[in-house]
């Protein structure tokens, strides 16, 4: 079954959006004049979804470990646009989800037509079992995984009697927000879907061509029954064929190395994606790629190091392993089964024990130094409480406390190693995903992905264990028009505090922005442009004093270097991007496998060597301390 082309032409479409488009400029997404538009084309639809009979109106997705194709439509790329994660069916379509992954997942509604039957759909606990849902109401349905929340699969339920593919009058988000399908928020999310699910749409800093995003050349029916050409609208609002910023090295070198998990890079000798990439912070060249084909390392997500800076602890997020390898050589030391979807890893400053958050379960695994053995599992909820599913935890400078963001229970756990107990569980926002902590453990921060907020939690005084402020990263954003009146960050992920405690840097994936927060006032004071899928942040030492924040993005192959306080006056309002370095191997890069696809892509976890956070920096071997200033050796006098 095919849909007849829309009757409205491209000129009408452009006039409709011209007034809105001028207000949609984010620093990271420049408005450019739209390209000349091809005529509308009918959608090629798979036989299983043509609605010709009750048994034929069916869509099947496989949930995989494959970059971009995490929700893979078994019918393939039905729009010839590069995405294999989009399906179309008629009202009453049955959608089946089958897990073909090494770890557990959920099928969870992210976006759905306002008031739609059977919505929101949410799988309470992650598993490897199949799920099914029937979609009756016309409109756009987007599904995600709460464990891995950039996995996307979309179904358009289309009324064949209307022109254009039906997106619906309004869409609701799982956090309760409802907006018209013509709104900036709706189209921004749609654009993100097409970038995330088509590797050809990722930002390649080694390509001489401008960054081009390919959308399905189809007409869609939106708010008010208006039918528009999808690429025309998205190109008008967000531009296309954009010239990426030039690669450049910071004028002042860093100290040591910067490791980035290039999670989507593919190599020889493996069926699973992912490498760990080391950048020399003096020359800004890629020094090493670690793929570990002998263990088929799968989606390496986050890293930490031991007290001597000799080992790299590496989580495999789409698997069940913590891997340990030698930093200097990339040689495998251990590959330990720890549990489902290990996400982040850190060490205790006082014992050097290793702590791994199991995002697919409800515990943090405690291991002996060096990852030699599992010593215990620490639940992040009390008996009878909802399962937590912690993601990016943080440890205190003295080794006494640990905090976790609990993705499933919308709260945070403060665990005391000194009391061997859960000391507090303050409520946060929707899908808390990452934490950061002040270097004196006076307060900590929780990034709430779906609310686009950051919860500030006190750790001392009369307000101990209470949320003392909620930073709304969307307060300067109009979700209807897209107008901005100040710094904005949507869908925040990693959010560490600088080692000296003066500011916090947050990677915001939807807006592709970096926000900088003054930790004295807990106010956002700066917004910087990021790359598509802005995700990971961590701090390293800047030669001669101060710090660099290294920012990695999922759908890019560069790491951005941010100086949060260029003039050293303690005020982060002048934070600036001082470099952008490609994560692509050269002829001189040491490697254990050859890169075959997605070169340097998938930047997520970041680790700077030496570890200069308070509590860790004091334990460094003298050879590393000698490369730091007195202020860097003791960041909190």
N, C-alpha and C positions, 0 to 999 in steps of 0.2 A: 504494500500500500504506500502511495506517495502523496504528498501534500501539494496543492497548487500554489504557485508563487504568489506573494503578496501583491496587492494592487498599488500600494504606496511606493513611490519611487525614492531614489536615494536623496534627491534634493529636499523632498518633504521631510525625510528622516533627519537630515542635517539641520534644517531650520528648527525642527522640534527641540533639538538638543543644544543648539548654538548658545542659548542664554545660559544653560547650565555649565557647558564645557569650560567656559572661562574661569569658573570658580573651582575647578577640580584639580588645580596644579599643586601637587606635592613636590617638595624639593627633589624627591627621588623619582618622580614620575612626571617628566616634563610634558606639557601640552605641545603638540605639533600639529600642523595642518593635516587633515586626513588625506589619505591616498585616494586616487581615483578608484571608484568602487565598481567591481564586476556586477553584472546582473544577478538577481536572485536565482538560486538553484534549488531544486527539490532535494530532499534528504533521501539518501539511499538507506533503506531500512532492512534489517536482517529478517529472514523468513520467520524466525521464532517470535518476532515481536510485531507481526503485521496485523494482529488482532482478527484474523479471518475466522478463528474458532476459539472456543474457550480453552482448548488444549494447546493451541498455537500461541496464544498471547502470553508469552513467558520470556523472561530475561534471566541469564545466569552469569554471575560474577565469581571468579576465583580470587581469593585473597592470597597474595603472594609476597615474596621477599624482593621482588623485582622493582628497581627504581622507576618511579613514574607510573608503573602498571600494578600498583598495589591492589586495586580493585580492577581486575582485568575482565572485561566483557568477553565471554567465550566466542562471541561473534566477531571480535576484532575491532578495528577502526572503522566504524560505520559511516563516518563523515569525511574520511580521507584528509583529516586535519592533523593527524599525529597522536591523538589521544585514543587509547583503547579502554577508557574508563567511563564512557558515556553510552547509554542505551535509551531506546525509545519504545514505548508500548502504548496501547490503547487503555482506556479506563477498565479497571479490573485486572490489570497485568499482574502476574505473579513474578516476584523477584526472588531468586535463590542465591544464596551466598555459601560458597564451599571453600574451606580453608585448605590452601596448598602451601603452607608456610612451615618453617621450623619452630615457630612459637605460637602463642595464643593471641587471639584478637577479639574485639567486639565489633558488632555491626550496630551503629548508633546514628540516629538522625542528627544531622547538622542543620539542614535547611529543608523546609517542606511548605507546601501551600497552606496559608492560614486557614485553620479550621478543618484540615483534611482528616478523613477517617483513618484510624489506626496509627495516628501520629501524636507525639513523637514515638518512634520505635527505638527501644533501647535494650540491649543485651546486658543483663545485670552483672554478669561475671564473664571475664574473657575465657575463651576455650578454643579448641580446634574443631568443634562441632559445626554442622551446617545450620543455617538459619533461613527462614523464608518470611516474606511479607507480601500482602496484596495491596496494591495501590489503586484506589478507585477514583480519586478526584484529579482532574487535569491540573498540570503544573509541574514545577521543578522540585525534585527530591534529591538531596545530596546526603550521602552517608559517609561516616568516618569511623575510625577506631579510637576509642578513648585511651588505649595504651599508646598508640602511634598516631597522633591526631593530625598528621598531614597526609595520611592515606585517604584518598577521596574516590568515591564512585557515585555517578549521577544517573538518574533516570528522569526523562521527560515523559510524563503521561499526557498524551496528546488526543484531543477531541478531533477526529477526522473531519467533522462538519465545519470547522472554523479554519480560516486562513492563518498560516504561520504556526510554528510549533508553540504550544501553550506553556508559558512560564508561570501563569497564574496572575491574579490581580494583586495579591500580596504574598510575601513569604514570611514565615516565622523562623527564627533561630532557636536552637535548643535552649538557649539561656532566657527565652521569653520575649525577646525583641521581635516586633513585627514591623515590616517596612514595605512600601510599594515595590514591585519588581522594576519600576522605572528609576528607583533611587540609586544614589551613588554607592551606598553600602551593598545593595544587591548586585550591582554590576561589577563592583570591585571584587566581591567574593567569586563571581562567575569568572572574571579574568584570572584570578588566582588559581581557580580550578584548571583552566586550560594551560597555564604556565606549569603548574605542578605535575600534571599528568602526561605531558608530552616532552620528553627529553630534548627534542629539537628546539623547544621554546626556551631553553635555559640560556643564561648569559655566559657566553664564551669569550673571555678576554684575549684569547689568542687568535680569534678570527678577525680578518680585515674588514668584514662586512658589519654593517650596523646590526643592532639587536632587533630581530624580527620575531613577533609572536603571531603564529598562525591560528586563526579561529575557524570553526566550521562556517562555511558560507551558506548560511540558512537564514530564513526570516523567522522571527519569533513574535509571539503575541504577548503583550505586557499590560500594564495597568491601563484601564479604560478601554480594553479591547484594541488598542493601537498595535499595528503590525509594523515592525521595523527590521532592517537588515542587521544581524548581530555584529558582524565585523565593522560595519559603518559606525555603530554606536560606540563600541569599545575603542575603536581607533580615534574617534572624535574626543572621547573623554580622557584617554590615557596615552594617546600617541602611539606611534609604531615606527619601526626602522630608526631607532634611537641610537645615536653615537654614544658608546659607553665611555666613562671617564678613562683617561690614560693610566696605564700602569706607572707607578713611580715609587722609588725607594725613599723612606724617611731620611731627612738630612742628617739626623743624629741616629747612630746605630742603636740597636737594642743590646741586651746582654743575653748570651747563651743561644737557645733555640726556641722556636715556636712550633709546637706539634698541632696539627689539625686533622681531625677525622674526616677524610674525603670519602664519605660513606657510600657514595653512588658510583665511584670509579670501578671499572671492570678490568680484570687482568687475566693473563693466561694461567692455566692450571687450576682454575676455580670455576664453580658454577654459581657461586654467591658473590655479591658485590662488596667493595669496600677496601680501602687502604688507610693506613696512618701515614701522614706526610709530615716530614720534618723540614723546617725552613731555618737556615742559618741567620740569626738576627744581626750579624755584623755585615754580611754580604747580601742578604735578602735573596739568596738562591735556594732552590729546593735541594736539600742535601741527601734526603733518603725517602724512599717509599717502602712501606712494610705491608705486604699483602698476605703473607703466611698461607700460601696455597696448600701446604701440607696438612692444614687443619680446615681448609675451605672457610677461612674467616668470613663471618656473615654480618654485614652491616655494622661495622665498628662505630660506636656512637660517642663514647666519652672516655677520658683518660685521667690518670693521676700518676704520681711517682712516689718512690720510697724516699726515706730520709736522706739517703746518699745520692739521690738523683741518678741511680744506675738502672733502675727498672721502670718499665712502662706497664701500668695496669690498664687493660683495655677491655671495655664491655662490648658484648655482641648483642645488640638490642633486639634483633629479630631472631634470636636464638636463646640459648640457656647457659652460655659460657662466659667466664672471665678469663681472659688471656693475659699472660705475663711474658714480656719479651725484653731483651737487653736493649737499652736505649742506644748505646754506642754502635751496636752491630746489627740490630734487628733480629737477632737469633731468638728463636722460641725457647722459653724456659718452662712454662706450664700452660695447660689449657684445662680449666677446672669447671666442671658442671656445678652451677650455683643455684639455678632455678630459672623460671620463665621471665624472659624479657629483662635481663639486667640492663639498667639504664645508665646510672651514674655511679662513680666510685671516688672515694676519698679515704684519707688515712687520719688516724688520731695523732695529734702532735706529741702526746706523752708516751704512747706505747708503740707507735708506728703500725698498729693493726690496720687492716684493710676493711672498709665497709662498703658494701655493694647494695644499692637499692634494687629490689625486684619489682619492676613496674607491672609485670604480669601477675604478681602475687601480692601479699600484704605484709611483707617483712623486709628488713634490712639484714643482710648476711654479714656476720662478723668473721673475719679470717685472720689467721696468724700473719705476722710480718712476712712479706715476700709472697703472700698468697699461698703459703705452703699447705694449709688445711682450713676447713671450715670449723669454726669453734662453736658457733651458735647462730640461731635465727632470732632476730628481735622483732616481735610484732609491733606494728605501728598503730594498732587500735587495741582497746581494752576488750575483754570478753563481752560479746553481745552487741558491740558497736559495728557499724557498717565497715566493709572491707576498704582499706585505705588505698592500696596500689600507689606507693610512693614513687616519685620520679627523681628530680634533681635536688638531693639533700645538701646540707652544709654542716660543717663541724666547727665547734668553737675553738678559739685560739689556745685554750688551756686543756683541751681534750675532755672536758667534763660534760658538754652538751652536744646534741645533734638535733637538727630540725629537718622535717620533711614536708614537701608539698604533696598532699594526698589527692590524686587525680579523681578518684571515684567518690570520695566522701566530702569534697568541697571544704576541707579544713586542713590544718597543719598540725603535725605532732612535734612537741618539744620533749625530747627524751633525755633523761639525766643518766649519764654513765656513773656519776658519783652517788646517785640514789637508786640506780637499777630500776627505774620506773618511768612511765609516761607521766610527765609533770603537768602538761597542759595540752589541750587540743582546741585552739581558737578557730572559729568559723572564718573562712576566707571568702573566695568567690568561686565562680564556675570553672572547673577544671584547673585547679592550681598545678603548675608544672615545674616551677623552679624557685630556688631560694638564694638569697645572699645575706651576709651577716656583717655587722660592724666589727672591726678588728678587736674591740674591747668587749665584745659579746653583750653590748648594752641593748641592742635591738636587732631584729632581723626583718627581712623583706620576703614576700611571697608574690610571685607573678601569677596572676589568674588569667589563663589563656583566653577563655571565651568571654569573660567580662571586660577584658582590656583594662584591668585595674591591678594595682600593687597594694597588698595589705602590709601595713607597718605594725610589727608586733613588738611590744616592750618586753625586755628580759630582766628588768630591775625595778626597784622602787614600788610605789603604791600602785602603779599600773602594770606591774609584772604579769606576763602571760595574756595581756589584753591587746586587741587591735586598737592602736591609738590613732591611726589615720588610714584612710583609703585614698590612694592616689589614682584619680580617674584620668587615664591616658587619652580618653576621648572627649574631655570637657571642651576642647577647642575645635571640635569637629561636628559639622551638621551632616547626619547620615542621609538626609534626603538630597541636598544639593551638592554635598561634598566640600562646602566652603570651610576654610581653616582660619582660625583667629589666633593661633599660637601653636606651640609644639604639640604633636600628635603621635601616638603609638597604638596601633591596633594589633591584637593577638601577640602580646609580649611573651617572650620565652626566657632565655637566660639573662640574669640580672645581678651580677656580682658587684660588690662594693670594692672600691680601690683599697689597696693594702694600708694606706694611711687614713682611711675612713672619711675622706673629704667628699666623695661623690660616688654615685652608682651609675653604671652604664647598662642599658637595657636594649636587647635586640627585639624588634617588633616585626613580625613576619608578614602581616597583611599589608601594612603601609610601607614596608621596606624602608623603615626609618630606625635611627639610633637615637634614643632619648637619654639625656644626661640629667640626673637628679642631684640637687644639693642636699646632702644628708643632714645638714644643720636644720634646714627648714622643711625637708622632705617635699621640695617643690621642683618640678621639672623646669630646668633653666635653659636647655638647649636641645634642638633637634638637628640631626645630621642625616644626609642621605645614606641609605644602605643598598644592598643588592637584593634581587628576588629571593624570597625565602629566608630573610635575615633570621639568624638562629642562635649561634654560639658566641659567647664572650668569655674572655679570661684575661688577667693582667700579668704583665711581665715587666722586668726592670728596664728602664731607659738609661743608656750609658750616661754617667755623670750626674744622675739624680732624676727623680720623678718616675713615672710609669707610662707604659703604653697599654691600652686596651686593644686586644686583637679580636676582631669581629668576623665570624665566618657565616656564610649563607648557603642554604641547601641547593639553590638553583643557580649557582654561580661557581666559577672556578678561581676566585680570588679571595684573599683575606684583606680586610681593611684595617689599617693601623690608625688608632685614635689617640691623640694626646689630650687627656682630660683637663689639663691645667698647664698650658704651654708656657705661661710666664711665671709659674711657680708661686703665685700669690695666694693660693688656697681657694680661689674662686673659680668654679668650673664653668662659669658662663661663657668663657672664651674657648671652650673645648673645640677641637678641630681635627679633621682628617688630615694626617700628615703623610700617608702612604697607602698604596694599594699594590699587593704583591700576588702574582699568579701562583697557583698551587699545582702547576704542571711540570712534570719531570723534563729535565734536559739530558743531553748526552752524558753529562758528568754526574747525574743523580745515581746514587747507589740504590739498587732495587733487587728484590727477590723474585720478581715476575714482571713481564712486559705489560704495559697498559694497552688495552684493546678498545675501550669505549668510555665515554663520559669523563674525559680527561680532567682531573682535578675537581670534579663536581661532588656535591653533597656535603659541603662544609658544615659540620655540626660541633662536636666537642672540640675544645681548644685547651691546650696545656702549654704554659711557658716554663722553660727550664733555665735558670733555677726557680724553684717555688719561693716567691717572695712575700707570701701572705704572713701576717703576724702569727707567731706560734710555730710556723714551719720554717721561716727564714732563719730563726735563731738556731735551728738544728742543722743547718747546712754545713757540709765539709768546708774547711778553711779555703780550699782552692776556689770554691764558688763565692764564699763571703768576700774574698779579696777583690772580686770584680764589682762589688757593690759599694755605694757610698755609706757613710755612717748612718744617714737617715733611712736608707733602704734596709740596712741591717737591723734597725730598731724603729719600725715605722710608727709605733705608738710610744712616745717617750714616757 
